[in-house]
Amino acid sequence: MMLYWLPFHAVALLTAWAIPSIGVATPLARDNHGAKCPEGDPDLTKLGEKLSSTGKIYCPGSTEFEEASTRWSILDAPKVNVVVVPGTENDVVETVKFANQKNLPFLAYNGVHGAITTLGKMDHGIEIYMRQLSSVKVSQDGETVKIGGGTISKDVTDQLWAAGKQSVTGTCECVSYLGPALGGGHGWLQGHHGLVADQLVSANIVLADGSLKTIDASSDLWWAVKGAGHNFGIVTSVTAKIYDIQHQDWAIDTLVFSGEKVEAVYQAANQHLLKNGTQPVDLINWSYWLNDPTADPNNPIILFYIIQEGVQKVDPVYTKTFHDIGPLSADSIGGSYNDLAGWTNIATTSPPCQKAGLANPRFPIYLQGYNVPAQKKAYDVFASAIRGSSAFNNSIFMFEGYSTEGVQAIDSKSSAFAFRGENLLAAPLITYVPTGQELEDKAATLGNRLRDILHQASGLKEMGVYVNYAYGDETPEQWYGSERWRQDRLRLLKKKYDPENRFGFYGPIA
């Protein structure tokens, strides 16, 4: 049977691997694979025989296939024809070798929020769904942890916390640990220890030729994996540094401001929190612009968080100025590190962690500080675009102001992550129900306009973009740094380790 839902040029590649568009209730090589695939398909049967007893294969038409292949953002989502769920690291090896033998594209899936539009270039092929490779094992000496390639951030933080340990992970609980790490990775504790990528000690990685290698600082590939890692392999596990818990206590002030306070709020943030890039190591400032009709029925509100480590109440030296501005509401809460995601609405149960059939493009930019007139201009444009019955009325504008002391303490040349000197990460997230190209173009125009407003006022010659949030229309120089030596080094490593560009779907180097 021909694969009629594939583009014509893809059919020629798959004539020996014809899967009908619905799942057929015939198990693969082993009953305990739990997969239902076409009866008599010799190629998938052979692959199934090479997988471990816990490996699985899902085909179109099954509930498992739909659950595993559904993306958080459906804008330019990759298209797959079969899902392989590895039960062991060697299952990834066998799947990559199989894909290479059949000249099929493949793509690792891991968690949520990978929304870059370059993924849409994969219009058929194999999804390698990593979630069974989930594990957190603290070493006997308590100095490192081995983390499986499919482990989500919440599992890492919870299990380390139970062991009296912590490390830098992504802030959002439902993202994978490794997804952010491969692009650098920001986290609550980066002021102390640096980026998520900076914690890595070694990694098991399946390369483009299907070989499984263990790499560390002695490998020339190590530099590239920490910041541009999506381009070089599938990381099946890592060993990372961990630390004793320094403070059990954390606190947050949550302040809601009307949009008319935008200039006062961000002027205060510059003066009392960022302090020209010297924000205290125990302090974080975050904010969202979003519609909340219960607080302001006419315009987006400013939801501003001040987070402090080691206290049960945020020090008034940081909060008084903001209270004096006159918020619509203010709330102070004390708790522990494990409360942070819930407080900031990025827990596994929070709306941003759900897959709801929406397009969710982001347009990130690194900044040195808040340019107050630009904040006002961007707010006005954003408010005009999302208020009322706009198709974009569930959009948000994110401003992440972590402490950067630990990030900047590490040599900027030590990894492919290029933006250690910046103090803020801003990103409009334009959320909408897709209805066609016209709306998609309108969203892209809005997101890029908002980003351009901030960039033009920043005084920065080059635009730096966090690749883990990237929209997809940016350049490799914007994702990985504009210095010629960085680009040359990445291309040389790409030529050496992935000359056929098997890993070319996520923020491609060239």
Phi and psi in degrees as a GROMACS rama.xvg file:
@    title "Ramachandran Plot"
@    xaxis  label "Phi"
@    yaxis  label "Psi"
@TYPE xy
-76.0644  148.417  MET-2
-82.5902  84.5114  LEU-3
-72.5749  -13.3823  TYR-4
-91.5668  1.98089  TRP-5
-91.1669  152.322  LEU-6
-63.4129  154.342  PRO-7
-55.6046  -43.1738  PHE-8
-67.3769  -19.6189  HIS-9
-80.9781  -26.934  ALA-10
-60.4829  -37.8551  VAL-11
-61.4131  -31.2467  ALA-12
-74.1878  -21.9365  LEU-13
-116.42  16.4865  LEU-14
-61.983  -26.6018  THR-15
-88.5261  0.590968  ALA-16
-136.99  63.0496  TRP-17
-89.3523  114.184  ALA-18
-112.758  127.574  ILE-19
-67.0286  164.059  PRO-20
-78.0584  -3.57578  SER-21
-125.466  151.91  ILE-22
-72.7055  138.346  GLY-23
-104.666  137.654  VAL-24
-78.4965  61.9373  ALA-25
-128.608  122.391  THR-26
-64.6138  161.893  PRO-27
-77.51  -150.836  LEU-28
-60.826  -34.055  ALA-29
-126.734  140.319  ARG-30
-58.8863  -36.1557  ASP-31
-78.6309  5.31846  ASN-32
-70.1431  -23.8055  HIS-33
68.5033  17.1386  GLY-34
-107.399  148.309  ALA-35
-120.055  110.056  LYS-36
-133.347  172.061  CYS-37
-57.8041  132.544  PRO-38
-64.3886  132.672  GLU-39
80.7441  10.4392  GLY-40
-75.8299  105.605  ASP-41
-67.418  -34.3443  PRO-42
-69.7912  -47.9269  ASP-43
-67.1472  -32.9182  LEU-44
-63.0556  -43.397  THR-45
-63.8914  -40.9136  LYS-46
-63.0083  -44.4968  LEU-47
-58.553  -35.7934  GLY-48
-67.776  -23.9906  GLU-49
-88.9608  -14.1703  LYS-50
-78.6439  160.108  LEU-51
-68.822  171.241  SER-52
-65.3166  -20.4536  SER-53
-99.7246  -3.12935  THR-54
-70.8024  152.086  GLY-55
-137.108  154.615  LYS-56
-131.062  126.705  ILE-57
-114.569  138.559  TYR-58
-117.935  160.435  CYS-59
-54.2272  143.372  PRO-60
100.124  -16.8812  GLY-61
-92.4827  151.545  SER-62
-60.4859  -39.103  THR-63
-63.1199  -40.4936  GLU-64
-61.9763  -45.7748  PHE-65
-63.6757  -42.7428  GLU-66
-65.2977  -39.7138  GLU-67
-76.1046  -27.5745  ALA-68
-100.553  -7.78344  SER-69
-72.4762  132.551  THR-70
-97.1718  156.049  ARG-71
-65.2263  -41.6638  TRP-72
-115.245  126.359  SER-73
-94.9466  7.52204  ILE-74
-73.3063  121.988  LEU-75
48.5068  44.0818  ASP-76
-72.08  146.002  ALA-77
-66.1409  150.802  PRO-78
-109.992  132.059  LYS-79
-127.914  155.481  VAL-80
-112.903  -14.0882  ASN-81
-155.296  146.399  VAL-82
-115.315  125.921  VAL-83
-106.637  128.772  VAL-84
-111.224  97.8165  VAL-85
-63.9154  139.954  PRO-86
-100.124  -16.3476  GLY-87
-141.309  166.234  THR-88
-62.3314  -34.7491  GLU-89
-67.5718  -24.9728  ASN-90
-63.3195  -33.7564  ASP-91
-65.2471  -42.6091  VAL-92
-56.4042  -50.6947  VAL-93
-64.1274  -35.553  GLU-94
-70.1391  -42.0351  THR-95
-65.2599  -41.265  VAL-96
-63.0289  -41.9366  LYS-97
-60.8888  -46.4324  PHE-98
-60.7343  -41.9684  ALA-99
-63.8982  -41.8871  ASN-100
-61.9582  -35.2304  GLN-101
-93.9766  2.05551  LYS-102
56.1982  45.739  ASN-103
-108.98  140.152  LEU-104
-66.0329  155.279  PRO-105
-145.139  156.444  PHE-106
-151.656  130.075  LEU-107
-80.1774  134.108  ALA-108
-110.245  139.085  TYR-109
-157.79  102.317  ASN-110
76.153  -147.967  GLY-111
-131.608  176.807  VAL-112
82.2849  -1.85787  HIS-113
-77.6679  95.9446  GLY-114
-119.486  9.15713  ALA-115
-61.4513  136.733  ILE-116
-71.5973  -15.3116  THR-117
-64.0489  -19.1023  THR-118
-62.6461  -25.4929  LEU-119
-65.6718  -12.0623  GLY-120
-68.9728  -16.6647  LYS-121
-85.9693  104.149  MET-122
-107.683  9.19247  ASP-123
-173.382  164.195  HIS-124
131.862  -159.225  GLY-125
-107.576  128.308  ILE-126
-91.5933  132.026  GLU-127
-107.27  101.949  ILE-128
-91.6198  114.917  TYR-129
-88.9916  -1.60198  MET-130
-64.3009  -21.7106  ARG-131
-72.0294  -20.0467  GLN-132
-85.5286  61.1787  LEU-133
-115.729  118.02  SER-134
-163.197  150.045  SER-135
-137.498  110.769  VAL-136
-127.53  109.694  LYS-137
-76.3101  136.718  VAL-138
-68.7762  160.705  SER-139
-62.647  -33.0453  GLN-140
-83.1935  -4.28322  ASP-141
71.7709  16.0955  GLY-142
-102.935  -17.973  GLU-143
-138.628  166.663  THR-144
-137.002  142.199  VAL-145
-100.9  125.558  LYS-146
-120.638  127.646  ILE-147
-68.0163  153.021  GLY-148
-66.469  -14.6162  GLY-149
-108.284  13.383  GLY-150
-78.2346  133.37  THR-151
-84.5481  159.711  ILE-152
-59.8588  -38.9283  SER-153
-59.073  -41.5658  LYS-154
-64.3192  -37.3103  ASP-155
-65.4681  -51.5336  VAL-156
-64.5301  -41.7924  THR-157
-65.9815  -44.3656  ASP-158
-73.1505  -35.3798  GLN-159
-66.7947  -42.2104  LEU-160
-60.3079  -40.2763  TRP-161
-64.2688  -25.6119  ALA-162
-93.3858  7.01733  ALA-163
76.6272  23.0069  GLY-164
-126.474  167.084  LYS-165
-156.466  163.797  GLN-166
-155.739  175.698  SER-167
-80.8045  125.203  VAL-168
-132.014  170.05  THR-169
-60.158  150.78  GLY-170
-74.2116  -35.6208  THR-171
-77.9436  127.27  CYS-172
-66.0477  -30.117  GLU-173
-88.6831  -8.20558  CYS-174
-75.9936  156.758  VAL-175
-70.4744  159.077  SER-176
-66.3093  -42.5988  TYR-177
-81.2391  -30.1696  LEU-178
-53.8115  -55.8471  GLY-179
-60.7008  -39.3815  PRO-180
-58.6666  -38.0171  ALA-181
-67.7134  -20.9315  LEU-182
-106.853  15.0728  GLY-183
114.116  -72.1468  GLY-184
90.9433  106.949  GLY-185
-93.1  150.481  HIS-186
-159.795  166.078  GLY-187
-57.0496  -33.8012  TRP-188
-96.8312  11.9938  LEU-189
-67.3315  -22.7291  GLN-190
-62.6549  -28.722  GLY-191
-86.9055  -44.1743  HIS-192
-123.218  -5.18131  HIS-193
95.5072  -168.168  GLY-194
-71.1144  168.794  LEU-195
-57.7084  -44.328  VAL-196
-60.2837  -29.8781  ALA-197
-70.1938  -14.5493  ASP-198
-85.2795  -15.1725  GLN-199
-69.688  135.948  LEU-200
-106.864  -38.7946  VAL-201
-158.457  165.337  SER-202
-147.752  140.525  ALA-203
-91.2965  125.195  ASN-204
-136.974  133.615  ILE-205
-91.4136  119.228  VAL-206
-85.766  176.383  LEU-207
-60.8433  -28.8881  ALA-208
-85.1288  2.04684  ASP-209
89.5944  3.24245  GLY-210
-82.9444  144.781  SER-211
-101.331  119.763  LEU-212
-121.916  148.471  LYS-213
-103.229  121.72  THR-214
-122.704  154.515  ILE-215
-150.166  -160.893  ASP-216
-62.6052  -13.5089  ALA-217
-81.1013  -9.2877  SER-218
-96.2837  141.413  SER-219
-67.2734  -20.4843  ASP-220
-75.7572  -20.632  LEU-221
-57.2777  -42.6845  TRP-222
-58.1084  -43.6157  TRP-223
-73.6122  -37.3038  ALA-224
-60.3244  -33.1006  VAL-225
-88.4492  72.114  LYS-226
139.782  -30.9481  GLY-227
-131.78  29.2447  ALA-228
-65.2994  -24.972  GLY-229
-60.0382  -20.8887  HIS-230
-87.0807  -2.86043  ASN-231
-126.937  -10.752  PHE-232
167.803  -179.413  GLY-233
-108.521  113.011  ILE-234
-82.9066  118.289  VAL-235
-94.0437  -20.5885  THR-236
-167.447  157.406  SER-237
-137.782  156.474  VAL-238
-108.674  130.071  THR-239
-132.536  156.115  ALA-240
-73.4457  142.407  LYS-241
-130.322  166.048  ILE-242
-139.585  152.4  TYR-243
-62.3133  144.445  ASP-244
-63.7478  122.815  ILE-245
-83.1029  -39.0768  GLN-246
-139.371  126.533  HIS-247
-73.5712  -31.7051  GLN-248
-91.887  140.289  ASP-249
-139.429  155.012  TRP-250
-142.693  157.664  ALA-251
-141.609  138.82  ILE-252
-105.65  124.848  ASP-253
-111.237  115.346  THR-254
-119.741  134.022  LEU-255
-111.562  122.362  VAL-256
-117.331  150.052  PHE-257
-74.6695  158.274  SER-258
-60.956  -25.2675  GLY-259
-67.398  -11.7633  GLU-260
-94.2812  7.63179  LYS-261
-57.9101  -41.8943  VAL-262
-69.0077  -42.4561  GLU-263
-65.5698  -40.7052  ALA-264
-62.9229  -46.5795  VAL-265
-83.265  -21.3366  TYR-266
-66.1368  -42.6304  GLN-267
-64.9582  -38.5645  ALA-268
-62.3349  -41.7187  ALA-269
-60.3847  -45.731  ASN-270
-78.5153  -37.4479  GLN-271
-109.346  -12.0741  HIS-272
-120.397  -61.4641  LEU-273
-65.2676  -46.1908  LEU-274
50.908  53.413  LYS-275
55.4174  40.8717  ASN-276
85.7833  10.6255  GLY-277
-112.638  30.9666  THR-278
-54.8874  131.711  GLN-279
-55.1904  149.716  PRO-280
-65.5428  -22.2114  VAL-281
-97.1809  13.1355  ASP-282
-124.999  141.95  LEU-283
-136.547  137.427  ILE-284
-120.778  129.821  ASN-285
-130.523  150.141  TRP-286
-153.334  153.543  SER-287
-127.105  142.692  TYR-288
-103.905  128.199  TRP-289
-161.33  160.551  LEU-290
-76.9774  132.04  ASN-291
-144.479  89.8079  ASP-292
-59.2496  -22.531  PRO-293
-71.4475  -24.405  THR-294
-97.9713  -38.5734  ALA-295
-151.665  108.175  ASP-296
-74.2221  -8.19397  PRO-297
-110.499  -28.5201  ASN-298
-142.673  157.34  ASN-299
-61.1876  145.921  PRO-300
-91.0057  166.355  ILE-301
-106.777  112.662  ILE-302
-98.6953  107.834  LEU-303
-114.404  126.5  PHE-304
-111.298  134.889  TYR-305
-118.315  116.736  ILE-306
-114.511  134.654  ILE-307
-133.303  140.608  GLN-308
-93.9557  143.742  GLU-309
85.7949  13.1679  GLY-310
-139.987  161.153  VAL-311
-99.494  -6.4268  GLN-312
-147.805  131.301  LYS-313
-61.4468  134.672  VAL-314
-57.5314  128.002  ASP-315
-58.7359  -19.5211  PRO-316
-60.8702  -26.1252  VAL-317
-94.3502  -26.241  TYR-318
-101.703  -24.6559  THR-319
-56.2397  -46.1538  LYS-320
-58.4199  -38.4304  THR-321
-71.3446  -37.9397  PHE-322
-65.6095  -34.853  HIS-323
-67.6498  -25.0604  ASP-324
-65.4088  -30.256  ILE-325
99.7598  68.0327  GLY-326
-70.3902  156.657  PRO-327
-67.3824  -32.6185  LEU-328
-155.944  160.577  SER-329
-150.37  141.003  ALA-330
-144.078  137.85  ASP-331
-119.803  132.461  SER-332
-135.501  143.565  ILE-333
-115.935  151.049  GLY-334
-175.221  -140.03  GLY-335
-126.992  176.144  SER-336
-54.8908  -36.8616  TYR-337
-71.1593  -6.69923  ASN-338
-88.9795  -13.2695  ASP-339
-59.0433  -44.4041  LEU-340
-63.9106  -40.1331  ALA-341
-66.6832  -42.0373  GLY-342
-60.2857  -35.9425  TRP-343
-100.797  12.2969  THR-344
65.2601  36.5177  ASN-345
-132.046  33.397  ILE-346
-79.3466  167.698  ALA-347
-59.9248  -26.4107  THR-348
-92.1828  -2.75077  THR-349
-78.688  155.992  SER-350
-52.3512  -40.1885  PRO-351
-64.6435  -10.8654  PRO-352
-98.2829  3.70361  CYS-353
-99.1897  148.342  GLN-354
-98.6416  108.76  LYS-355
-122.166  18.2413  ALA-356
72.5451  29.7989  GLY-357
-107.293  156.992  LEU-358
-88.3402  132.428  ALA-359
-133.693  57.1938  ASN-360
-72.951  143.037  PRO-361
-117.861  159.316  ARG-362
-136.372  74.8169  PHE-363
-78.2966  156.479  PRO-364
-153.963  138.45  ILE-365
-87.6102  142.286  TYR-366
-136.333  158.749  LEU-367
-84.2995  -32.933  GLN-368
-166.657  -178.566  GLY-369
-86.6925  115.557  TYR-370
-82.1739  109.891  ASN-371
-61.9559  -47.3424  VAL-372
-60.7886  -36.1073  PRO-373
-68.743  -36.3741  ALA-374
-60.6625  -42.5223  GLN-375
-63.7156  -45.6379  LYS-376
-64.1601  -44.4942  LYS-377
-64.2081  -40.3213  ALA-378
-60.52  -45.9942  TYR-379
-61.4332  -42.2148  ASP-380
-66.0821  -44.7028  VAL-381
-62.1019  -46.3551  PHE-382
-61.0578  -42.7102  ALA-383
-62.7422  -33.2759  SER-384
-83.7383  -22.5787  ALA-385
-116.678  -6.05804  ILE-386
-72.9302  161.188  ARG-387
64.3898  -132.129  GLY-388
-93.0567  16.4777  SER-389
-54.5407  145.324  SER-390
-61.279  -18.2497  ALA-391
-103.195  20.3815  PHE-392
-73.5268  -4.67654  ASN-393
-100.819  11.3749  ASN-394
-74.308  159.54  SER-395
-136.109  158.577  ILE-396
-118.936  121.643  PHE-397
-105.119  138.303  MET-398
-130.937  115.373  PHE-399
-112.144  114.934  GLU-400
-119.164  79.8086  GLY-401
-78.4202  162.637  TYR-402
-66.5841  140.803  SER-403
-113.325  6.34588  THR-404
-56.7565  -48.8247  GLU-405
-68.6037  -32.2784  GLY-406
-69.3231  -45.1498  VAL-407
-76.1512  -14.9329  GLN-408
-74.5626  -12.4694  ALA-409
-100.417  135.996  ILE-410
-54.0112  125.487  ASP-411
-64.5236  -18.9874  SER-412
-87.4533  -0.757811  LYS-413
-80.6596  -11.3788  SER-414
-152.438  169.268  SER-415
-73.0658  -13.2673  ALA-416
-70.5417  124.966  PHE-417
-108.11  1.92147  ALA-418
-121.677  49.9217  PHE-419
-75.1079  -18.8349  ARG-420
-86.3325  -6.00379  GLY-421
-91.6993  151.267  GLU-422
-106.334  -17.0312  ASN-423
-135.135  150.78  LEU-424
-124.519  117.054  LEU-425
-113.9  147.932  ALA-426
-163.081  113.382  ALA-427
-70.1865  137.868  PRO-428
-115.299  105.6  LEU-429
-93.2337  101.365  ILE-430
-98.6893  134.257  THR-431
-163.085  162.551  TYR-432
-86.6931  117.576  VAL-433
-63.3933  134.657  PRO-434
-129.901  0.0566271  THR-435
144.851  178.505  GLY-436
-63.68  -35.3421  GLN-437
-60.7589  -45.3214  GLU-438
-69.5803  -37.9966  LEU-439
-59.7932  -44.2626  GLU-440
-65.5627  -37.5058  ASP-441
-65.052  -40.5611  LYS-442
-64.0965  -43.4463  ALA-443
-64.2357  -40.1415  ALA-444
-62.647  -43.7085  THR-445
-64.034  -50.0065  LEU-446
-59.9517  -44.3874  GLY-447
-68.9408  -34.0171  ASN-448
-64.1878  -43.7567  ARG-449
-62.5718  -43.3814  LEU-450
-64.3747  -41.3153  ARG-451
-64.6349  -35.6435  ASP-452
-58.3365  -45.7148  ILE-453
-69.0068  -39.6322  LEU-454
-67.0566  -44.5378  HIS-455
-62.179  -29.7938  GLN-456
-89.6633  -8.21898  ALA-457
-76.4752  -24.2114  SER-458
80.2257  -0.225025  GLY-459
-85.2509  131.649  LEU-460
-67.1462  -45.2272  LYS-461
-105.874  146.475  GLU-462
-88.7888  123.062  MET-463
-98.3862  132.663  GLY-464
-126.372  129.738  VAL-465
-72.8432  112.487  TYR-466
-62.6533  -27.903  VAL-467
-70.2112  -17.8286  ASN-468
-107.813  -1.14659  TYR-469
-59.0237  147.08  ALA-470
-73.7351  -48.7789  TYR-471
131.631  -14.2949  GLY-472
-95.2418  4.49764  ASP-473
-79.7398  172.943  GLU-474
-97.8708  160.087  THR-475
-57.0866  -31.4768  PRO-476
-65.8206  -35.4881  GLU-477
-75.4972  -30.655  GLN-478
-78.5968  -39.1798  TRP-479
-123.085  10.8082  TYR-480
99.9548  139.348  GLY-481
-87.3532  -8.67902  SER-482
-60.8957  134.711  GLU-483
-58.4422  -39.2566  ARG-484
-64.2837  -34.0852  TRP-485
-65.633  -48.2347  ARG-486
-64.4738  -40.1392  GLN-487
-63.6817  -42.875  ASP-488
-65.1504  -42.646  ARG-489
-62.3434  -42.8869  LEU-490
-67.9679  -36.9025  ARG-491
-65.1714  -42.3384  LEU-492
-67.5692  -37.1234  LEU-493
-62.8182  -43.9289  LYS-494
-62.5878  -35.3993  LYS-495
-75.1476  -44.5604  LYS-496
-100.281  -21.142  TYR-497
-146.645  62.7693  ASP-498
-64.2558  -24.3917  PRO-499
-95.5692  7.23333  GLU-500
57.0627  45.4907  ASN-501
-62.9945  -35.29  ARG-502
-101.448  70.8967  PHE-503
-122.945  18.9825  GLY-504
-101.136  -23.3078  PHE-505
-111.186  106.986  TYR-506
50.7876  58.8414  GLY-507
-61.7321  143.165  PRO-508
-68.0601  -36.4765  ILE-509
